[in-house]
Every structure is written in C-alpha cells, then in structure tokens.
Amino acid sequence: MKPLHRPKKSLGQNFLIDQNIINKIIKIGNINKNKTILEIGSGSGNLTKAILSMKPKKVIAVEKDKKLSFFLKEKFKDFNNLKIINSDILKIIEEKKTDQNIIVFGNLPYNVSTQVLASLIMLKKWPPWYDALILMFQKEVADRILAKSQTKEFSRLTVLSNWRLEIKKHFNISKNCFFPKPKINSTLLSFIPKKNNLFDLRNPKSLEKITRVLFSNRRKMINKNFSKLFEKKEYVVNKLNIDLKKRPEELSNEMFYKIAQEYENLTN
C-alpha cells in the first residue's frame, strides 16, 4: 500500500511498505512492556504501528519532515505511550536529550545514514544511553560496516563501527519493499555496545582523526600520512611493530585502535 504522503527526495525518504519485513525487524528488538523505543525517521508510520502493537512502555518517534510529523500525530492520536518529535535526529543525539536503556530502530535515510551511525558511536559517555541499535542501511554501506581487512570495502566506517559495537547482520531487504522504490537493496544490521572496551580512548575524536588522516590516500602506503600524525614516528613504529609500506585497508581494526591510543599518549 502506498503512503498518502509524497516522499521527499531531499530527505532521502523511502518508506518501508512490506509487512513481512516489518514483522521480522521488530522481532529482533525483543520489545516488551518494560522497553523504551526510539524510532529514527518514522516516515508514514508503518514500522511505528508494528512497534506500538508490541505494547512497549514508551515510543519516541523522531521525524524531521514537519508535514509527516503532523500526519503521524493524527494517525496515532489514541496512543498515550507515543511521543512524536519533529526534529533532526543528529541534533537530538548532540544535545543528549534522551532517556536511558533505549532500543533504537531506524530505516535511515540513505543520505545521512553514516553520519547518524558515527554520531551514535562517537558519544563521549560510554556505555551509551542505548542498549541496542537496529538499523537499516543501503547494502553497500552495510558491506563497508561489516568489511574485513584486506578488502576494498574496508574503510573508516569499518574501523569506527567495530571499535565500540558488536555488529550482527540479519538479512538483506529488496528495493521492492519500499515506496518509492530505491535503486539499491538494503541490509538490516544490529549493534550492541561493548561494555568493556580493550581500546579505550579519552576522546573518541582521536580515532576519528587517525582514520581520516590514514585513509586520505587509501591506495598509497601509509608512510607519509603516518608522519603527519607523529613527530617521532620511529618510536611508534617500533612499539606497535607496524609496517609503513602497508596501505590503510591492509591494517587490522585493532591496529587503528592502538595507533589512536599512542596518538593520545603522545599529544596529551
């Protein structure tokens, strides 16, 4: 069934309309009467409706589109456990105006999906305010999140995502399950925060900087970019036993985390 609202290209709106897929998604969250749910980009409310049917304690639905948020308020006016917020999720994450122990669902707009995930990873306080993220990405973005070292998909996003989160792939979703139909298929992933991180950092931005610099010439050896990060690079090279002739995608996630730790040790 097509939604009444005309989707906006500028907001990357593609509404999930396949009920079987919706039912599979909400099962992953193990929703019950004690849970608080945050839904990112509620759209026409198809997933919202399914979440509400599981009778959680509270649902916070964030929708950036003003017309859609009015539509949702009217559609779900009889639900006392639903709060609809007309705002940008990136602002809400930044302002930290959220409850605790939340399960986050999101059919993320393709144009901001990596930005939203990065914001949820780079929170200063850890463990974070959420217990789990159940998010949908375009398939090629999900492939980058799940990528292994030594592959062309391995990227900054891989390193950042695996730093603080346990990641699980659930299933791919055909483009035919959406309106309007996008050009690519999607993938559903879930993320659980790591409570005890072996590679703790004082400031998450250290890892952001390390990955930005080292991946800035991903086809070249890391030697030159490594020099931009460390004045006494020989000391770090010897300590970490790192080969500067390697390209960034040839390093492991763990090596990036160790480099970030050394960066903090030597710059603070």
Residue, then its C-alpha position, 0 to 999 in steps of 0.5 A: m500500500k502506498p503512503l498518502h504522503r509524497p516522499k521527499k527526495s531531499l530527505g532521502q525518504n523511502f518508506l518501508i511498505d512490506q509487512n513481512i519485513i516489518n514483522k521480522i525487524i521488530k522481532i529482533g528488538n525483543i520489545n516488551k512492556n518494560k522497553t523504551i523505543l526510539e524510532i529514527g525517521s518514522g516516515s508514514g508510520n508503518l514500522t511505528k504501528a508494528i512497534l506500538s502493537m508490541k505494547p512497549k512502555k514508551v515510543i519516541a518517534v523522531e521525524k524531521d519532515k514537519k508535514l509527516s510529523f503532523f500526519l503521524k500525530e493524527k494517525f496515532k492520536d489514541f496512543n498515550n505511550l507515543k511521543i512524536i518529535n519533529s526534529d533532526i535526529l543528529k541534533i537530538i543525539e548532540e544535545k543528549k536529550t534522551d532517556q536511558n536503556i533505549i532500543v533504537f530502530g531506524n530505516l535511515p535515510y540513505n543520505v545521512s545514514t553514516q553520519v547518524l551511525a558515527s554520531l551514535i558511536m562517537l558519544k563521549k559517555w560510554p556505555p551509551w544511553y542505548d542498549a541496542l541499535i537496529l538499523m537499516f542501511q543501503k547494502e553497500v554501506a552495510d558491506r563497508i560496516l561489516a568489511k574485513s581487512q584486506t578488502k576494498e570495502f574496508s574503510r573508516l566506517t569499518v574501523l569506527s563501527n567495530w571499535r565500540l559495537e558488536i555488529k550482527k547482520h540479519f538479512n538483506i531487504s529488496k528495493n521492492c519493499f519500499f515506496p518509492k522504490p530505491k535503486i539499491n537493496s538494503t541490509l538490516l544490521s544490529f549493534i550492541p555496545k561493548k561494555n568493556n572496551l580493550f581500546d579505550l580512548r579519552n576522546p573518541k575524536s582521536l580515532e576519528k582523526i587517525t582514520r581520516v588522516l590514514f585513509s586520505n590516500r587509501r591506495k598509497m602506503i601509509n608512510k607519509n600520512f603516518s608522519k603527519l600524525f607523529e613527530k617521532k614516528e620511529y618510536v611508534v613504529n617500533k612499539l606497535n611493530i607496524d609496517l609503513k609500506k602497508r596501505p590503510e585497508e591492509l591494517s587490522n581494526e585493532m591496529f587503528y585502535k592502538i595507533a589512536q591510543e599512542y596518538e593520545n599518549l603522545t599529544n596529551 
